[in-house]
Amino acid sequence: MGEIIFDQVIPLHAISKKNRMRYWKGMVLKDPSITTYEKALINHFKANYIGAAVSGPIKVDITITWKDNRRRDIQNALDIILDVAQGIIYIDDSQVVEILAKKKIENGGSKIHLIISKGD
């Protein structure tokens, strides 16, 4: 793993965009829960990442922990997190060259452990 750029445990319940986006007359309408979640992620990233967005290849290591065993899609949850980090931690999500994603179930509560490092 290259130089670590960001390593934080984010105390939020990860949600996904799937089934929360609606299309109406050519417009995309977001469910209010997505907007609230995106704002919470933005605030966390801005409060905990100091510096300019990084250029060059990056690697992402993420563990999403949910508090119950309901059926959830880790890929859709990952998409929204990477979209929000774009422009704050790194310039564009096309820089991502490797992703290691893990899903865990724990009684303690939901959280996201996100590690972003420089790629090769």
C-alpha positions as CSV (number, residue, x, y, z in Angstrom):
1,M,0.0,0.0,0.0
2,G,1.3,3.5,-0.9
3,E,1.3,6.6,1.3
4,I,-2.0,6.9,3.2
5,I,-3.9,10.0,2.3
6,F,-7.1,9.5,4.4
7,D,-7.8,6.9,7.2
8,Q,-11.0,7.6,9.1
9,V,-13.8,5.7,10.8
10,I,-17.0,7.6,9.8
11,P,-19.8,7.0,12.3
12,L,-22.6,7.0,9.7
13,H,-25.0,4.3,8.5
14,A,-24.1,3.7,4.8
15,I,-26.9,4.0,2.4
16,S,-27.1,3.5,-1.4
17,K,-28.6,5.4,-4.2
18,K,-30.3,2.4,-5.7
19,N,-34.1,2.5,-5.4
20,R,-33.8,6.1,-3.9
21,M,-33.5,7.9,-7.2
22,R,-36.6,8.8,-9.2
23,Y,-36.9,10.2,-12.8
24,W,-39.5,12.6,-13.7
25,K,-39.8,14.6,-17.0
26,G,-36.1,14.0,-17.8
27,M,-35.0,15.1,-14.3
28,V,-33.4,13.0,-11.6
29,L,-35.0,13.5,-8.2
30,K,-33.1,12.4,-5.1
31,D,-34.7,11.0,-2.0
32,P,-34.1,13.5,0.8
33,S,-32.3,10.8,2.8
34,I,-29.6,10.7,0.1
35,T,-29.1,14.5,0.3
36,T,-28.8,14.4,4.1
37,Y,-26.3,11.5,3.9
38,E,-24.2,13.3,1.2
39,K,-24.1,16.4,3.3
40,A,-23.0,14.5,6.4
41,L,-20.2,12.8,4.4
42,I,-19.1,16.1,2.9
43,N,-18.9,17.7,6.3
44,H,-16.9,14.7,7.7
45,F,-14.5,14.8,4.8
46,K,-13.9,18.5,4.9
47,A,-13.5,18.5,8.7
48,N,-11.0,15.6,8.7
49,Y,-9.0,16.0,5.4
50,I,-6.7,18.9,5.2
51,G,-5.1,19.8,1.9
52,A,-5.8,19.9,-1.7
53,A,-7.4,17.0,-3.6
54,V,-4.8,14.5,-4.7
55,S,-4.0,13.8,-8.3
56,G,-2.6,10.5,-9.6
57,P,-3.7,6.9,-9.1
58,I,-5.3,6.0,-5.7
59,K,-6.3,2.9,-3.9
60,V,-9.4,2.5,-1.7
61,D,-9.8,0.1,1.2
62,I,-13.3,0.3,2.8
63,T,-15.1,-1.7,5.4
64,I,-18.8,-0.9,5.7
65,T,-20.3,-2.2,9.0
66,W,-24.1,-2.4,9.4
67,K,-25.8,-3.2,12.7
68,D,-28.2,-5.8,11.3
69,N,-28.3,-8.5,8.7
70,R,-30.8,-6.9,6.3
71,R,-30.0,-7.4,2.6
72,R,-27.8,-4.5,1.4
73,D,-25.6,-4.0,-1.6
74,I,-22.0,-3.0,-0.8
75,Q,-21.4,-1.8,-4.4
76,N,-24.2,0.7,-4.3
77,A,-23.2,2.0,-0.9
78,L,-19.6,2.3,-2.1
79,D,-20.6,4.4,-5.1
80,I,-22.1,7.2,-3.1
81,I,-19.1,7.4,-0.7
82,L,-16.6,7.6,-3.6
83,D,-18.8,10.2,-5.4
84,V,-18.8,12.4,-2.4
85,A,-15.0,12.1,-1.7
86,Q,-14.4,13.2,-5.3
87,G,-13.3,16.8,-5.4
88,I,-12.4,16.8,-1.7
89,I,-9.9,14.0,-1.2
90,Y,-9.1,13.2,-4.8
91,I,-9.9,15.1,-8.0
92,D,-11.9,12.5,-9.9
93,D,-13.0,8.9,-9.3
94,S,-11.4,7.8,-12.5
95,Q,-8.1,8.0,-10.5
96,V,-9.2,4.9,-8.5
97,V,-7.1,1.9,-9.7
98,E,-7.9,-0.5,-6.9
99,I,-10.8,-1.1,-4.5
100,L,-10.9,-3.5,-1.6
101,A,-14.4,-3.5,-0.1
102,K,-15.6,-5.5,2.9
103,K,-19.1,-5.8,4.5
104,K,-19.5,-6.6,8.2
105,I,-22.4,-7.1,10.5
106,E,-21.9,-6.0,14.1
107,N,-24.3,-5.3,16.9
108,G,-22.4,-2.2,18.0
109,G,-23.7,0.0,15.2
110,S,-23.1,1.2,11.7
111,K,-19.9,2.8,10.5
112,I,-17.6,3.2,7.5
113,H,-13.9,2.7,7.8
114,L,-12.3,4.4,4.7
115,I,-8.6,4.3,3.8
116,I,-7.4,6.1,0.7
117,S,-3.8,5.7,-0.3
118,K,-1.6,6.6,-3.3
119,G,-1.6,4.0,-6.0
120,D,1.2,2.6,-8.1
